[in-house]
Amino acid sequence: MAPTAAVRIGLTLFIGCLAYGQTADKSLTFEAASVKPAKMPLPDAQGRATFARNSGGPGTSDPGRIYRPNLGLMAFLTTAYNVRSYQISGPAWLDTERFDITATMRPNTTMEQYRVMLQNLLVERFKMTVHRETRELPVYSLVVAKNGPKMQKSAADPPPSPPKSPDGPIRPIPASVMMMTDRGHIVGRRQTMHDLANFLSIHVGRPVTDATALTAKYDFTLTYSTEGLDGPIGSAQTGPEAEAAPPLFAAIQAQLGLKLEPKRGPVEIIVIDHVEKMPTGN
């Protein structure tokens, strides 16, 4: 019997947790690391606090060093275990206590190795222990609305170009992107419904599975009101456009011809059994 969409959520998350769980290679560690409680920056001339930005790491221009300032432990945990925040169960201060982490590693470190290094660092400095369990949690299914999808199918890939010499022109890669161009405005180019479901799961705070049965890639835009929303799409939105924009769920149906249907399903959770509030010395 084929697994249901909800079961597939649990299986997918379980595999991800196994890949980045406490069974990971304990020998993978940073060459050097500093973990300190974050200090509030001094205000500028206008009285505003300005924070440094994340920098470095695999896939960046500075792959041998990371700088992660003023982040809650939740942010480090979701990166280390490659999960969403709703998959972490622990004390409330995971979101409120802030830390600075600076570390060095080999420049050829992969993202998978980096995640394991971060796990081991959190275990070492915060005396953290975790376990995994499956819980029945609210989830959403992304389905086609009554009148069908309203998105435009993406243009087909161009035919392959003939081989070129090393100094010859390089064939352009077709644009494929999902991004927020502004608060309350999402643009998708050459995106599958699985891509859209994953993107929405970040913003609605629970797993979203693709149950549309749509297999093509699509181009679309989505404009909605951020009022009452949490997280990245919950920032303040002002002006006439904000007043006219519909709520997110209504916008998905009106502009994309899709719906988010609430359900309950099994989700793999990482439970923090113990974690110290103050990291050990560097």
MARNUPA-173910 format. One record per residue (C-alpha): residue number from 1; residue in three letters; x, y, z. Coordinates in steps of 0.02 Angstrom, whole numbers. Layout:
- num,residu,x,y,z
- NUM,ALA,X,Y,Z
...
end
This chain:
- num,residu,x,y,z
- 1,MET,0,0,0
- 2,ALA,68,171,-49
- 3,PRO,105,286,99
- 4,THR,-12,434,127
- 5,ALA,52,612,110
- 6,ALA,56,631,300
- 7,VAL,155,471,320
- 8,ARG,276,530,186
- 9,ILE,306,688,290
- 10,GLY,358,582,437
- 11,LEU,468,468,333
- 12,THR,554,614,248
- 13,LEU,587,705,411
- 14,PHE,642,544,495
- 15,ILE,772,512,359
- 16,GLY,832,692,377
- 17,CYS,850,673,564
- 18,LEU,945,511,545
- 19,ALA,1066,599,427
- 20,TYR,1096,740,549
- 21,GLY,1057,662,719
- 22,GLN,1157,617,872
- 23,THR,1219,460,785
- 24,ALA,1325,577,677
- 25,ASP,1514,562,668
- 26,LYS,1582,633,832
- 27,SER,1752,659,752
- 28,LEU,1685,796,639
- 29,THR,1727,955,734
- 30,PHE,1777,1134,695
- 31,GLU,1963,1172,696
- 32,ALA,1927,1312,821
- 33,ALA,1765,1383,890
- 34,SER,1705,1524,1002
- 35,VAL,1531,1519,1080
- 36,LYS,1481,1670,1185
- 37,PRO,1321,1754,1245
- 38,ALA,1282,1895,1123
- 39,LYS,1312,2074,1175
- 40,MET,1191,2210,1123
- 41,PRO,1277,2331,1004
- 42,LEU,1294,2513,1048
- 43,PRO,1161,2623,966
- 44,ASP,1207,2732,818
- 45,ALA,1182,2921,805
- 46,GLN,995,2895,780
- 47,GLY,982,2782,932
- 48,ARG,959,2623,829
- 49,ALA,1049,2461,866
- 50,THR,1136,2388,713
- 51,PHE,1180,2204,711
- 52,ALA,1317,2117,613
- 53,ARG,1260,1993,482
- 54,ASN,1295,1808,461
- 55,SER,1445,1772,353
- 56,GLY,1549,1627,288
- 57,GLY,1522,1441,276
- 58,PRO,1502,1309,139
- 59,GLY,1451,1382,-28
- 60,THR,1505,1560,16
- 61,SER,1656,1664,-31
- 62,ASP,1729,1626,141
- 63,PRO,1703,1436,159
- 64,GLY,1834,1410,295
- 65,ARG,1755,1521,427
- 66,ILE,1582,1557,496
- 67,TYR,1521,1707,593
- 68,ARG,1345,1690,665
- 69,PRO,1307,1841,778
- 70,ASN,1158,1873,891
- 71,LEU,1058,1716,852
- 72,GLY,945,1615,964
- 73,LEU,991,1434,995
- 74,MET,838,1384,894
- 75,ALA,919,1455,737
- 76,PHE,1076,1352,766
- 77,LEU,974,1196,801
- 78,THR,870,1207,642
- 79,THR,1029,1229,541
- 80,ALA,1123,1089,629
- 81,TYR,983,961,611
- 82,ASN,916,1027,445
- 83,VAL,737,1042,510
- 84,ARG,605,1177,536
- 85,SER,578,1263,703
- 86,TYR,413,1171,728
- 87,GLN,514,1009,732
- 88,ILE,613,1065,885
- 89,SER,537,1041,1058
- 90,GLY,631,1122,1201
- 91,PRO,632,1264,1328
- 92,ALA,557,1432,1279
- 93,TRP,724,1520,1296
- 94,LEU,787,1434,1138
- 95,ASP,708,1581,1045
- 96,THR,754,1721,1165
- 97,GLU,932,1693,1228
- 98,ARG,1057,1755,1098
- 99,PHE,1232,1692,1059
- 100,ASP,1380,1731,945
- 101,ILE,1470,1585,864
- 102,THR,1632,1602,767
- 103,ALA,1720,1447,700
- 104,THR,1849,1392,573
- 105,MET,1854,1234,468
- 106,ARG,1931,1164,311
- 107,PRO,1880,1267,158
- 108,ASN,1821,1109,70
- 109,THR,1699,1063,210
- 110,THR,1530,1010,138
- 111,MET,1364,1073,202
- 112,GLU,1326,900,273
- 113,GLN,1491,898,367
- 114,TYR,1461,1075,428
- 115,ARG,1292,1026,500
- 116,VAL,1370,882,596
- 117,MET,1509,995,661
- 118,LEU,1377,1116,723
- 119,GLN,1282,975,809
- 120,ASN,1440,917,897
- 121,LEU,1481,1095,949
- 122,LEU,1309,1120,1028
- 123,VAL,1324,955,1120
- 124,GLU,1497,1000,1185
- 125,ARG,1468,1181,1237
- 126,PHE,1286,1171,1296
- 127,LYS,1292,992,1365
- 128,MET,1144,955,1253
- 129,THR,1057,788,1239
- 130,VAL,914,751,1120
- 131,HIS,801,612,1064
- 132,ARG,678,591,920
- 133,GLU,496,547,924
- 134,THR,344,554,811
- 135,ARG,199,666,859
- 136,GLU,29,697,782
- 137,LEU,34,881,735
- 138,PRO,-67,1001,629
- 139,VAL,-12,996,446
- 140,TYR,-77,1068,283
- 141,SER,-110,985,116
- 142,LEU,-88,1094,-38
- 143,VAL,-231,1049,-156
- 144,VAL,-309,1118,-314
- 145,ALA,-457,1233,-280
- 146,LYS,-630,1209,-356
- 147,ASN,-602,1305,-518
- 148,GLY,-428,1236,-553
- 149,PRO,-253,1310,-550
- 150,LYS,-226,1490,-608
- 151,MET,-37,1483,-630
- 152,GLN,56,1493,-794
- 153,LYS,156,1341,-846
- 154,SER,340,1381,-868
- 155,ALA,416,1383,-1041
- 156,ALA,508,1226,-1092
- 157,ASP,696,1214,-1075
- 158,PRO,791,1269,-1231
- 159,PRO,868,1128,-1333
- 160,PRO,1046,1077,-1285
- 161,SER,1181,1182,-1365
- 162,PRO,1321,1099,-1464
- 163,PRO,1485,1072,-1369
- 164,LYS,1590,1229,-1347
- 165,SER,1775,1252,-1325
- 166,PRO,1837,1298,-1150
- 167,ASP,1851,1479,-1207
- 168,GLY,1684,1480,-1298
- 169,PRO,1517,1547,-1237
- 170,ILE,1428,1457,-1096
- 171,ARG,1248,1406,-1116
- 172,PRO,1139,1510,-998
- 173,ILE,1049,1413,-862
- 174,PRO,858,1437,-865
- 175,ALA,800,1547,-720
- 176,SER,725,1447,-577
- 177,VAL,689,1542,-417
- 178,MET,568,1561,-272
- 179,MET,593,1721,-175
- 180,MET,510,1861,-79
- 181,THR,537,2020,-178
- 182,ASP,453,2123,-42
- 183,ARG,351,2096,115
- 184,GLY,193,2005,65
- 185,HIS,251,1973,-113
- 186,ILE,319,1804,-174
- 187,VAL,382,1770,-350
- 188,GLY,406,1594,-417
- 189,ARG,490,1550,-582
- 190,ARG,500,1370,-646
- 191,GLN,438,1301,-480
- 192,THR,355,1135,-444
- 193,MET,211,1118,-323
- 194,HIS,329,1024,-209
- 195,ASP,441,1179,-210
- 196,LEU,293,1290,-168
- 197,ALA,234,1174,-27
- 198,ASN,408,1176,52
- 199,PHE,417,1366,38
- 200,LEU,247,1390,117
- 201,SER,290,1273,261
- 202,ILE,420,1398,319
- 203,HIS,291,1536,332
- 204,VAL,137,1447,400
- 205,GLY,236,1362,538
- 206,ARG,187,1183,501
- 207,PRO,223,1050,368
- 208,VAL,141,1073,197
- 209,THR,129,926,78
- 210,ASP,94,934,-108
- 211,ALA,-71,845,-144
- 212,THR,-109,939,-306
- 213,ALA,-55,800,-427
- 214,LEU,14,941,-536
- 215,THR,179,885,-612
- 216,ALA,227,1035,-718
- 217,LYS,334,1185,-670
- 218,TYR,249,1352,-651
- 219,ASP,278,1540,-649
- 220,PHE,175,1641,-526
- 221,THR,166,1788,-409
- 222,LEU,76,1795,-242
- 223,THR,29,1956,-153
- 224,TYR,-51,1950,19
- 225,SER,-73,2044,182
- 226,THR,54,2004,318
- 227,GLU,-59,2065,458
- 228,GLY,-70,1937,599
- 229,LEU,63,1824,524
- 230,ASP,221,1766,613
- 231,GLY,396,1739,550
- 232,PRO,475,1804,389
- 233,ILE,308,1853,311
- 234,GLY,242,1934,468
- 235,SER,338,2096,454
- 236,ALA,243,2261,458
- 237,GLN,164,2308,293
- 238,THR,97,2481,258
- 239,GLY,23,2584,117
- 240,PRO,-126,2566,-2
- 241,GLU,-64,2400,-74
- 242,ALA,-57,2324,101
- 243,GLU,-234,2380,138
- 244,ALA,-300,2301,-23
- 245,ALA,-202,2137,-10
- 246,PRO,-301,1982,45
- 247,PRO,-247,1866,187
- 248,LEU,-120,1733,138
- 249,PHE,-241,1586,129
- 250,ALA,-367,1685,27
- 251,ALA,-229,1748,-88
- 252,ILE,-168,1570,-123
- 253,GLN,-343,1522,-179
- 254,ALA,-386,1680,-276
- 255,GLN,-219,1706,-362
- 256,LEU,-150,1530,-382
- 257,GLY,-308,1424,-386
- 258,LEU,-243,1318,-242
- 259,LYS,-297,1288,-61
- 260,LEU,-213,1243,102
- 261,GLU,-321,1112,190
- 262,PRO,-286,1085,376
- 263,LYS,-257,907,433
- 264,ARG,-161,812,566
- 265,GLY,-18,696,529
- 266,PRO,140,615,600
- 267,VAL,291,729,609
- 268,GLU,464,680,670
- 269,ILE,517,794,814
- 270,ILE,687,823,893
- 271,VAL,659,838,1080
- 272,ILE,789,931,1182
- 273,ASP,805,827,1341
- 274,HIS,938,937,1421
- 275,VAL,1028,1097,1372
- 276,GLU,1126,1220,1476
- 277,LYS,1084,1405,1463
- 278,MET,1265,1460,1477
- 279,PRO,1394,1383,1359
- 280,THR,1555,1313,1428
- 281,GLY,1718,1409,1406
- 282,ASN,1803,1425,1238
end
